[in-house]
Amino acid sequence: MKKIFALIIAIALVGTALAEVSPRTVHYPVTLERIGSFIKDLGYTFDKVNTQNSAGKVAERLALDIRGDEGTWTVGIELLEDVQILYIYVEDYLDLPLENPGTVPMLTYLMNQNWKLTFGRLEWNISTGEVRLGHTLPIDDGLSAEVFGAYLSSIVSIADEKYPEYIITIENFAR
């Protein structure tokens, strides 16, 4: 009986150890260090960067470059711990300076695109002209490597897919 009990404990310990490395394991709480390990497991490298958020506070974020079909995208990842949100975005996705005559019609076009997107949204910074493609993911129930990988892949795929259309539209509005 002791051997069976010891075998059951051994199987449980091995199962627990395997679960720790499984991409389906949900990790809670989500930390930037955990996100960094997900990124490394996906084969990417990243930098930790200090950034100023919209409230004027300095926050740490992760930045990495990912090669897509339409170019190399700089992806930013911020953890908004107080609201349990992971914010991921493609930096400098488009450039729409306010003084450009095509900016207002292009912004109207992009607003229409936001209503059609099921993943991500286009955000415009009036002071710099930067347009980001971003998305937020609630993480209050934790996050697995598998979900993070799909999330990162999706934002890059959408950036690649929509970029040629947006560039052509910007050029047409600038005429």
C-alpha positions as CSV (number, residue, x, y, z in Angstrom):
1,M,0.0,0.0,0.0
2,K,2.9,2.4,0.8
3,K,4.4,1.7,-2.7
4,I,1.1,2.6,-4.4
5,F,0.8,5.8,-2.3
6,A,4.4,6.7,-3.1
7,L,3.8,6.0,-6.8
8,I,0.7,8.3,-6.7
9,I,2.8,11.1,-5.1
10,A,5.6,10.6,-7.6
11,I,3.2,10.8,-10.5
12,A,1.6,13.9,-9.0
13,L,5.0,15.6,-8.6
14,V,6.0,14.8,-12.2
15,G,2.6,16.1,-13.4
16,T,3.1,19.3,-11.4
17,A,6.6,19.7,-12.8
18,L,5.4,19.2,-16.3
19,A,2.5,21.6,-15.8
20,E,5.0,24.3,-14.8
21,V,6.6,24.3,-18.2
22,S,3.4,23.8,-20.2
23,P,2.4,26.7,-22.4
24,R,-1.1,26.1,-21.3
25,T,-0.3,26.9,-17.6
26,V,-2.0,30.1,-16.6
27,H,0.3,32.3,-14.6
28,Y,-1.0,34.7,-12.0
29,P,-0.2,37.4,-11.1
30,V,1.1,38.5,-14.5
31,T,4.4,40.4,-14.3
32,L,6.7,42.0,-16.9
33,E,9.2,39.4,-16.0
34,R,6.8,36.6,-16.9
35,I,5.9,38.4,-20.2
36,G,9.7,38.7,-20.8
37,S,10.0,34.9,-20.4
38,F,7.1,34.3,-22.8
39,I,8.9,36.6,-25.3
40,K,12.2,34.7,-24.9
41,D,10.4,31.3,-25.3
42,L,9.0,32.6,-28.6
43,G,12.5,33.3,-29.8
44,Y,12.5,37.1,-29.6
45,T,14.7,39.5,-27.6
46,F,13.4,42.6,-26.0
47,D,14.6,45.7,-24.1
48,K,13.1,47.1,-20.9
49,V,12.4,50.8,-21.5
50,N,11.1,53.5,-19.2
51,T,8.2,55.4,-20.6
52,Q,5.9,58.1,-19.5
53,N,2.2,57.0,-19.5
54,S,-0.8,59.2,-20.1
55,A,-1.1,60.1,-16.4
56,G,2.5,61.4,-16.5
57,K,3.9,58.6,-14.4
58,V,7.1,56.8,-15.5
59,A,6.4,53.2,-16.1
60,E,8.5,50.3,-17.4
61,R,7.6,48.6,-20.7
62,L,9.1,45.9,-22.9
63,A,10.0,46.8,-26.5
64,L,10.9,44.3,-29.3
65,D,11.2,44.2,-33.0
66,I,9.4,41.6,-35.0
67,R,9.9,41.1,-38.7
68,G,6.6,40.9,-40.6
69,D,5.8,40.7,-44.3
70,E,5.5,44.4,-44.7
71,G,8.6,45.4,-42.6
72,T,9.9,45.2,-39.1
73,W,7.5,46.4,-36.4
74,T,8.5,47.8,-33.1
75,V,6.1,46.3,-30.5
76,G,5.6,47.9,-27.1
77,I,4.2,46.0,-24.2
78,E,3.0,47.7,-21.0
79,L,1.5,46.1,-17.9
80,L,-1.2,48.3,-16.3
81,E,-1.2,46.5,-13.0
82,D,-3.7,48.7,-11.2
83,V,-6.4,47.7,-13.7
84,Q,-5.0,44.3,-14.6
85,I,-4.6,45.0,-18.3
86,L,-1.8,44.1,-20.8
87,Y,-1.5,46.8,-23.4
88,I,0.4,45.8,-26.6
89,Y,0.9,48.1,-29.6
90,V,2.9,48.6,-32.8
91,E,4.8,51.9,-32.3
92,D,5.0,54.4,-35.2
93,Y,2.7,52.3,-37.3
94,L,1.7,55.4,-39.4
95,D,2.7,59.0,-39.4
96,L,-0.1,61.6,-39.7
97,P,1.1,65.1,-38.7
98,L,-1.7,67.5,-38.1
99,E,-0.3,70.0,-40.7
100,N,-0.7,67.3,-43.5
101,P,-3.8,68.2,-45.6
102,G,-4.7,64.5,-45.9
103,T,-4.7,63.9,-42.1
104,V,-8.3,64.8,-41.3
105,P,-9.9,62.6,-44.1
106,M,-7.4,59.8,-43.2
107,L,-8.4,60.0,-39.5
108,T,-12.0,59.7,-40.5
109,Y,-11.1,56.7,-42.6
110,L,-9.1,55.2,-39.7
111,M,-12.0,55.8,-37.3
112,N,-14.2,53.8,-39.7
113,Q,-11.6,51.1,-39.8
114,N,-11.6,50.9,-36.0
115,W,-15.3,50.0,-36.1
116,K,-14.5,47.1,-38.5
117,L,-11.5,45.7,-36.6
118,T,-12.3,42.9,-34.3
119,F,-8.8,42.9,-32.8
120,G,-6.9,46.1,-32.1
121,R,-7.6,49.8,-32.6
122,L,-5.8,52.6,-34.2
123,E,-4.8,55.4,-31.9
124,W,-3.5,58.9,-33.0
125,N,-1.3,61.2,-31.0
126,I,-2.1,64.8,-32.1
127,S,1.2,66.2,-30.9
128,T,3.5,63.8,-32.7
129,G,1.3,62.5,-35.5
130,E,2.1,58.9,-34.5
131,V,-0.6,56.3,-35.2
132,R,-0.4,53.1,-33.2
133,L,-2.1,49.9,-33.7
134,G,-2.9,48.7,-30.2
135,H,-4.9,46.3,-28.2
136,T,-5.6,45.7,-24.5
137,L,-6.0,42.3,-22.9
138,P,-7.6,41.8,-19.5
139,I,-5.3,39.7,-17.3
140,D,-7.1,39.6,-14.0
141,D,-7.5,35.8,-14.4
142,G,-3.9,35.3,-15.4
143,L,-2.2,34.6,-18.7
144,S,-0.7,31.6,-20.4
145,A,2.3,31.6,-22.8
146,E,0.0,30.1,-25.5
147,V,-2.5,33.0,-25.2
148,F,0.3,35.6,-25.1
149,G,1.9,34.1,-28.2
150,A,-1.4,34.2,-30.1
151,Y,-2.0,37.8,-28.9
152,L,1.5,38.9,-30.1
153,S,1.1,37.1,-33.4
154,S,-2.3,38.6,-34.0
155,I,-1.2,42.2,-33.6
156,V,1.7,41.7,-36.0
157,S,-0.4,39.9,-38.5
158,I,-3.0,42.6,-38.5
159,A,-0.3,45.3,-38.8
160,D,1.1,43.5,-41.8
161,E,-2.3,42.9,-43.4
162,K,-3.7,46.4,-43.1
163,Y,-0.5,48.5,-43.7
164,P,-0.4,48.5,-47.5
165,E,-4.1,49.6,-47.6
166,Y,-3.4,52.4,-45.1
167,I,-0.3,53.7,-46.9
168,I,-2.2,53.8,-50.3
169,T,-5.1,55.6,-48.6
170,I,-2.8,58.2,-47.0
171,E,-1.1,58.8,-50.3
172,N,-4.5,59.3,-52.0
173,F,-5.7,61.7,-49.4
174,A,-2.5,63.7,-49.6
175,R,-3.0,64.5,-53.2
